Each structure stands twice: as structure tokens, then as C-alpha cells.
């Protein structure tokens, strides 16, 4: 089972870790998890904190998705 771990604190949601088992890798599963999390955060008016390096990379590589939600890059 693939998962995207998160921590919700008030109006912020930190995406902290993604795990995709070997047999599901290289199929876009991790990206689908991040996209779903971003869509839900946008629908709920949450600010996303990309704590996981993969999530940060994915958001940088998918600016159209990143533009749909407030992001706290922590810089």
C-alpha cells in the first residue's frame, strides 16, 4: 500500500513523508498521492507545507498544481 503521511495543524497541512512499495514504483503513484493532497488542501483552504523532499520536488516540477494552493516553502 502506498501512502502520503501528513500532519494537520490548524489551517496548515505538512506533507511529511511518502512511501510507495517497490512493486508500485515508476507508475506515477507518488505523484497521484501528492496531487490528491494538493487538491484536498485547496478545497479546504489549507496552506501546504512540503516537508517531504519528494513533495517539494513534485510541487516545483508541477507549477500549475502548486499554483492552486497556498504553499509555505519554509524558506
Helices and strands as residue ranges (DSSP letters): E 3-9, E 12-19, G 22-24, H 29-44, E 47-50, H 53-61, H 63-66, E 70-71
